Amino acid sequence: MISWMQKHNKYLVWTIWVATIAFIGAGFVGWGSYSFGSKAGNVAKVGNIEITQSKLNMVYSNVYNQYNEMLQGKLDDKKAKEMGLIKQAFATLATQAKILNFAQDVGIIVSDEEVAKMLEEIKGFQKDGVFNKEIYNAYLRSQRLKAKVFEATLRDDLVINKTLALLQTESLPLEEETVSAAMNVADKLTYKVLTPSDVTFTADEAKVKAYWELHKENYMTKKAYTLSIVWTPTNETVVTDEELKAFYEANTFNYTDASGKQLLFDAAKEKASQDLKLKKTKKVAQKSYIAFKKGKIESSENTTLPVGDPKLTKALWDEIGQKSIGDILKPKVVGDKYATVKIKSINEPKVMSFEEAKEEVTKAYTVQAKKEALLTLAESTLKNLDESNATVSDFITLEKSDNLKSLNSQESLQFLQKLFTSSKETGIISISNKVVVYNIMEQKLLEMDANKTDFVKENVNQMKKRTFETNLIKMLDEKYPTEVYMEGLTN
């Protein structure tokens, strides 16, 4: 997944730059942040436009959240750095700035009325389908943003939209015919599907150990911390109905459903109650922190945990990672209580012994060895495909793949996508843990389905739009130079 996103991140540029709308529409979720050093509050200048530190932080947070969602919440700061997310965020802002420079030069403007209309249409700022100024102001306060700064961002988004709209052109008949022809090629195949069950394999311990010797740096123990923790629970903190309702009314923007719609009091009551209890208990936790620091109270528990253990939050682990032995962290929220943590000792990662890593290494070696054996079998099968009880298909297309035996619908689609982008008449294609050996016997061009005319037009228009956008950015790269004030933003 990560490699796919890195390979295709150029196509994410045009979705990520609308950071403001995505940011609000998600229901005021608190994103991550990134520490920057800059020149007078700016990190770079593109043409006549300065890129501010705060704007970079906001876009980085949005990029981080998008990737984290695609990775099902498994993204952390280390992986984000490896993936170069800060560079992607800056590249997005630099691209925006180039388009904004161009828009200024050609006189593209956005009126105050257009900005107001866009602001009113943001669902996160609506109550019962109508823009609510109190919710908007509460959001600005929570994010420490001034209205003019936020609305300037909206204006930039609208300018960019208007500029890119100039690149949209309708498909031409010849373009539609060319794409239609590519979509309607049909192949008749001789093929055979090979699976791991077609090869006989037994893991030899000597070979497993040899594999471990070559890859043992990949098998490390996890970094772990021995911690003393003072827990400050909230279960005994009392909140009245009046306090709870007042707290909910002041923080309604924090309580939304998955679609970003504001929750009513009854639906948000349990979460609001927990938040209010945490707020009221904060002073108690701070007093416990001071007493613990002075040695007046003992810890609630002593434990050794690997980095990232779910007993503590990601934010707490991030802070622990920046501290040293003996440091005591101020109280942090963990579930429905506060944790004051002291670092007793740090166990750095080390290479596992063969016995410690044996089970994991054996699995990895077995997977690799079976793949190699399967490919060896596939190569021999390809030489004698006609004599190996191969299957002969009907004419197949990208849309007609349900007659491929031994492959499910998803595997069939993956196979055909690779087949129709290959120039080889015969070959071997790997699909998941299977291998397909094939030979194209016959090929023909089918007539275009009249019902798919709109689909073809849409594909042509999208391809043209991407091509025009790419060429526009290349032109703007030369026209508007970029001056970067800090390291780590570009390759």
C-alpha positions in Angstrom: 0.0 0.0 0.0 2.8 2.4 0.9 4.7 1.7 -2.3 1.6 2.3 -4.3 0.9 5.6 -2.7 4.5 6.8 -3.1 4.4 5.8 -6.8 1.1 7.5 -7.4 1.4 10.5 -5.1 1.5 12.9 -8.2 -2.2 12.0 -8.6 -2.9 12.8 -5.0 -1.8 16.4 -5.5 -5.1 17.6 -6.9 -7.1 15.9 -4.0 -4.8 16.9 -1.1 -4.7 20.7 -1.9 -8.3 21.0 -0.9 -7.1 20.6 2.6 -9.4 23.1 4.2 -12.6 21.4 3.0 -11.4 17.9 4.0 -10.2 19.3 7.3 -13.6 20.8 8.3 -15.7 18.1 6.7 -14.1 15.4 8.9 -15.7 16.9 12.0 -13.0 18.9 13.6 -10.7 15.9 14.3 -7.4 17.0 15.8 -4.6 16.2 13.3 -1.0 15.6 14.1 1.6 18.4 13.8 5.2 18.9 12.6 7.9 21.0 14.1 9.4 23.6 11.8 12.1 26.2 11.9 11.6 29.1 9.5 12.4 32.6 8.4 10.1 35.2 9.9 7.2 32.7 10.0 7.7 31.6 6.4 9.3 28.4 5.1 9.7 29.3 1.4 8.8 31.7 -1.3 7.5 30.7 -4.7 7.4 33.5 -7.3 5.7 36.4 -5.4 4.0 34.2 -2.8 5.3 33.3 0.6 4.5 29.9 2.1 3.9 30.2 5.8 4.9 27.8 8.5 1.3 27.6 9.8 0.0 26.7 6.3 2.7 24.0 5.9 1.7 22.5 9.3 -2.0 22.4 8.3 -1.3 20.7 5.0 1.2 18.3 6.6 -1.5 17.3 9.1 -4.0 16.7 6.4 -1.6 14.6 4.3 -0.7 12.6 7.5 -4.3 12.0 8.2 -5.1 10.8 4.7 -2.3 8.3 4.6 -3.1 7.2 8.2 -6.6 6.5 7.1 -5.4 4.5 4.1 -3.1 2.5 6.4 -6.0 1.9 8.9 -4.4 4.0 11.7 -1.0 2.3 11.6 1.0 5.4 10.5 3.4 6.9 13.0 5.9 9.7 12.9 8.8 7.5 12.0 7.1 5.9 9.0 5.7 9.3 8.0 9.3 10.6 7.8 10.5 7.5 5.9 7.6 8.1 3.4 8.6 11.8 3.0 5.2 13.1 3.9 6.6 16.6 4.8 8.1 16.8 1.4 4.8 15.8 -0.2 3.0 18.5 1.9 5.5 21.1 0.8 5.3 20.0 -2.8 1.6 20.4 -2.7 1.9 23.9 -1.3 4.6 24.8 -3.8 2.3 23.6 -6.6 -0.6 25.7 -5.2 1.7 28.8 -5.0 2.7 28.4 -8.7 -0.9 28.2 -9.8 -1.8 31.2 -7.6 1.1 33.2 -9.1 -0.2 32.3 -12.6 -3.7 33.3 -11.6 -2.5 36.7 -10.4 -0.6 37.2 -13.7 -3.7 36.4 -15.9 -6.1 38.3 -13.6 -8.2 35.5 -12.1 -10.0 36.8 -9.0 -12.6 35.5 -6.5 -15.2 37.8 -5.0 -16.1 38.1 -1.3 -19.5 36.7 -2.2 -18.0 33.6 -3.6 -15.9 33.1 -0.5 -19.0 33.6 1.7 -20.9 31.1 -0.3 -18.2 28.5 0.0 -18.0 29.1 3.7 -21.7 28.6 4.2 -21.7 25.3 2.3 -19.1 23.6 4.6 -21.2 21.1 6.5 -19.1 21.2 9.6 -20.2 24.7 10.2 -23.9 24.0 9.7 -26.7 23.3 12.2 -29.9 21.8 10.8 -28.5 22.5 7.3 -27.9 26.2 7.8 -24.5 28.0 8.4 -24.1 28.6 12.1 -21.7 31.5 13.0 -21.3 30.3 16.6 -20.0 26.9 15.5 -17.7 28.6 13.0 -16.2 30.9 15.7 -15.9 28.0 18.1 -13.9 26.1 15.5 -11.6 29.1 14.9 -11.0 29.5 18.6 -10.2 25.7 19.0 -7.7 25.9 16.1 -6.3 29.3 17.1 -7.1 30.7 13.7 -8.2 34.1 12.7 -11.2 34.3 10.4 -9.3 36.4 7.8 -6.5 33.7 7.7 -9.0 30.9 7.3 -11.1 32.7 4.7 -7.9 33.6 2.8 -7.3 29.9 2.5 -10.8 29.4 1.1 -10.1 32.2 -1.4 -6.9 30.5 -2.6 -8.8 27.2 -3.0 -11.4 28.9 -5.2 -8.8 30.7 -7.3 -7.0 27.4 -7.9 -10.4 25.8 -8.8 -11.1 28.5 -11.3 -7.6 28.3 -12.9 -7.7 24.5 -13.3 -11.3 24.8 -14.7 -9.7 26.6 -17.7 -7.9 23.3 -18.6 -11.1 21.3 -19.0 -11.9 20.5 -22.7 -14.4 18.1 -24.2 -13.2 14.8 -25.8 -12.8 14.7 -29.6 -14.2 11.9 -31.8 -10.8 10.5 -32.7 -9.8 10.5 -29.1 -12.9 8.6 -28.2 -12.3 6.0 -31.0 -8.7 5.4 -29.8 -9.7 4.8 -26.2 -12.6 2.7 -27.2 -10.4 0.5 -29.3 -8.0 0.0 -26.4 -10.9 -0.9 -24.1 -12.5 -3.5 -26.5 -9.5 -5.7 -27.3 -10.4 -9.4 -26.6 -7.9 -12.2 -26.1 -8.3 -16.0 -26.4 -5.9 -17.7 -24.1 -4.3 -21.0 -23.3 -3.4 -20.8 -19.6 -2.7 -22.7 -16.5 -3.0 -21.5 -12.9 -0.3 -22.8 -10.4 -0.7 -22.5 -6.7 1.7 -23.3 -3.7 0.0 -26.7 -3.4 1.5 -27.6 -6.7 5.0 -27.6 -5.2 6.4 -29.9 -2.5 8.4 -28.1 0.1 9.8 -28.9 3.6 11.6 -26.2 5.5 15.2 -27.4 6.3 16.5 -26.0 9.5 20.0 -25.5 8.1 18.6 -23.4 5.2 16.3 -21.5 7.6 19.3 -20.6 9.8 21.3 -19.6 6.7 18.4 -17.4 5.7 18.4 -15.9 9.2 22.1 -15.2 9.0 21.5 -13.1 5.8 18.5 -11.2 7.2 19.0 -11.2 10.9 19.2 -7.4 11.0 15.5 -7.5 10.1 14.7 -9.5 13.3 15.2 -7.1 16.2 13.6 -7.0 19.6 11.3 -4.1 20.2 12.6 -1.0 22.0 11.0 -1.1 25.5 10.7 1.2 28.5 10.4 0.4 32.1 8.0 2.9 33.5 6.6 4.0 36.9 3.0 5.2 36.4 0.7 7.2 38.6 -2.9 6.8 37.5 -5.4 9.5 38.3 -8.9 8.1 37.6 -12.0 10.1 36.8 -14.7 7.6 37.8 -15.3 9.3 41.1 -15.5 12.8 39.6 -19.1 14.1 39.9 -20.7 16.1 37.1 -24.3 17.5 37.3 -26.7 17.6 34.4 -26.5 21.4 34.3 -22.7 21.3 34.0 -22.9 18.7 31.3 -25.4 20.5 29.2 -23.4 23.8 29.5 -20.2 21.9 28.6 -21.9 20.3 25.6 -23.3 23.6 24.3 -19.8 25.2 24.5 -18.1 22.3 22.7 -20.7 21.0 20.2 -18.2 21.1 17.3 -16.3 18.2 19.0 -19.3 15.9 18.8 -20.1 14.7 15.3 -20.9 11.4 13.6 -18.9 9.7 10.9 -20.3 12.0 8.2 -19.4 15.1 10.2 -23.0 15.9 11.3 -23.3 17.4 14.8 -24.7 14.9 17.4 -27.6 15.9 19.6 -27.1 16.1 23.3 -28.5 12.6 24.1 -26.2 11.0 21.5 -23.2 12.9 22.7 -23.9 12.7 26.4 -21.6 9.8 27.3 -18.6 11.2 25.4 -19.3 14.7 26.7 -19.5 13.4 30.3 -16.2 11.7 30.0 -14.6 14.8 28.5 -16.0 17.0 31.3 -14.8 14.6 34.0 -11.3 14.7 32.5 -11.4 18.5 32.5 -12.5 18.6 36.2 -9.9 16.0 37.2 -7.0 17.8 35.5 -6.0 19.7 38.6 -6.0 16.6 40.7 -3.7 14.9 38.2 -1.4 17.9 38.2 -1.2 17.8 42.1 -0.4 14.1 41.9 2.4 14.9 39.3 4.0 17.4 41.7 3.7 15.0 44.7 5.2 12.2 42.6 8.0 14.4 41.4 8.9 15.4 45.0 8.8 11.8 46.1 5.7 12.3 48.4 3.6 9.5 46.7 4.5 6.1 45.2 3.6 5.0 41.6 0.4 3.1 41.0 2.3 0.5 39.1 5.7 -0.3 37.6 5.7 -2.0 34.2 7.9 -2.7 31.1 6.2 -2.0 27.8 7.4 -2.2 24.2 7.2 1.1 22.3 3.7 1.6 20.9 2.0 -0.8 23.4 -1.8 0.1 23.4 -1.8 0.5 27.2 -0.6 4.1 26.5 -1.7 6.5 23.8 0.3 7.2 20.6 0.7 10.9 21.8 2.2 9.7 25.1 4.5 7.3 23.4 5.7 10.1 21.1 6.6 12.2 24.1 8.2 9.3 25.9 10.4 8.8 22.8 11.8 12.3 23.2 12.7 11.9 26.9 15.5 10.4 28.9 15.9 8.0 31.9 14.7 9.7 35.0 12.4 12.1 33.3 8.8 12.5 34.6 6.1 13.5 32.1 3.3 15.7 33.0 -0.2 14.0 33.2 -1.6 12.9 29.9 -5.1 11.5 29.1 -5.2 7.8 28.6 -8.8 6.6 28.1 -10.9 7.9 30.9 -8.0 8.7 33.3 -4.7 10.5 33.5 -1.2 9.0 33.5 1.9 10.6 35.0 4.8 8.6 33.7 8.4 8.3 34.9 11.1 6.6 32.7 13.0 4.1 34.9 15.1 2.5 32.2 15.3 2.0 28.4 15.9 -1.4 26.7 17.3 -0.6 23.2 16.5 -3.0 20.3 18.9 -5.8 19.7 19.2 -8.6 17.1 17.2 -11.6 18.2 19.0 -14.9 18.6 18.1 -17.6 16.1 15.9 -19.4 18.7 14.0 -16.2 19.5 13.4 -15.4 15.8 13.0 -19.0 14.6 9.3 -19.1 14.3 9.1 -15.8 12.4 12.1 -16.6 10.2 10.8 -20.0 9.3 7.5 -18.4 8.1 9.4 -15.8 6.0 11.8 -18.4 4.5 8.9 -20.7 3.7 7.1 -18.0 1.8 10.1 -17.0 -0.2 11.2 -20.6 -0.9 7.7 -21.5 -2.1 7.6 -18.5 -4.4 10.9 -19.5 -5.9 9.8 -23.1 -6.4 6.6 -22.0 -7.9 8.3 -19.7 -10.4 10.7 -22.5 -11.3 7.7 -24.8 -12.0 6.0 -21.9 -14.0 9.1 -21.6 -16.2 9.1 -25.3 -17.0 5.3 -25.3 -17.6 5.6 -22.4 -20.0 8.0 -24.4 -22.2 5.4 -27.2 -22.4 2.1 -25.4 -22.0 0.3 -27.3 -24.8 1.2 -30.6 -23.1 0.4 -29.6 -19.5 -3.5 -30.0 -19.5 -3.8 -26.2 -19.9 -7.2 -24.5 -20.1 -8.4 -22.7 -23.2 -10.5 -19.6 -22.5 -13.3 -17.9 -24.5 -12.5 -14.4 -25.7 -11.9 -12.3 -22.6 -11.8 -8.6 -21.9 -11.2 -6.5 -18.8 -15.0 -6.6 -18.2 -15.6 -10.2 -19.1 -13.4 -12.3 -16.9 -15.8 -14.6 -15.0 -14.9 -17.6 -17.1 -11.2 -17.9 -15.9 -11.1 -21.1 -14.0 -9.1 -21.4 -10.7 -9.2 -17.6 -10.2 -11.8 -15.6 -8.2 -13.2 -12.4 -9.6 -10.6 -10.2 -7.9 -7.7 -12.4 -9.0 -9.1 -12.5 -12.6 -9.3 -8.7 -12.7 -5.7 -8.4 -11.4 -4.5 -10.9 -14.0 -6.3 -9.2 -16.9 -5.0 -5.7 -15.9 -1.5 -7.1 -16.1 -2.2 -9.0 -19.2 -3.7 -6.1 -21.2 -0.8 -3.8 -20.2 1.8 -6.4 -21.3 3.3 -6.6 -24.7 4.2 -10.3 -24.3 2.3 -12.9 -26.3 3.4 -15.6 -23.8 4.5 -15.2 -20.2 4.1 -15.7 -16.5 2.0 -13.4 -14.3 2.0 -13.5 -10.5 -1.3 -12.9 -8.7 -1.2 -12.9 -4.9 0.2 -16.4 -4.0 -0.7 -17.9 -7.5 1.1 -17.8 -10.8 -0.6 -17.8 -14.2 1.2 -19.2 -17.2 -0.4 -18.1 -20.5 -0.2 -18.0 -24.2 -2.4 -15.7 -26.4 -3.9 -17.8 -29.1 -6.0 -15.2 -30.9 -7.0 -11.6 -30.6 -9.8 -9.5 -32.0 -11.5 -6.1 -31.6 -15.0 -6.0 -30.4 -17.6 -3.4 -31.3 -18.1 -0.6 -28.9 -21.2 -0.9 -26.7 -23.4 2.2 -27.4 -24.3 2.4 -23.7 -20.6 3.0 -22.8 -20.2 6.2 -24.8 -20.4 8.4 -21.7 -17.9 6.2 -19.9 -15.4 6.5 -22.7 -15.9 10.3 -22.9 -15.3 10.6 -19.1 -12.1 8.6 -19.3 -10.8 10.7 -22.2 -11.7 13.9 -20.4 -9.9 12.7 -17.3 -6.8 11.7 -19.2 -6.7 15.1 -21.0 -7.2 17.0 -17.8 -4.3 15.2 -16.1 -2.1 15.8 -19.1 -2.9 19.5 -19.3 -2.4 19.9 -15.5 1.0 18.1 -15.7 2.2 20.2 -18.6 0.9 23.4 -16.9 2.9 22.6 -13.7 6.1 22.0 -15.8 5.6 25.4 -17.4 5.1 27.0 -14.1 8.1 25.3 -12.6 10.3 27.3 -15.0 8.3 30.5 -14.7 8.1 30.8 -10.9 11.3 29.8 -9.0 11.2 28.4 -5.5 13.3 29.7 -2.7 13.4 27.4 0.4 14.3 28.8 3.8 14.7 25.5 5.7 16.1 22.1 5.2 14.2 18.8 4.7 11.4 20.1 2.4 12.9 19.1 -0.9 15.0 16.2 -2.2 
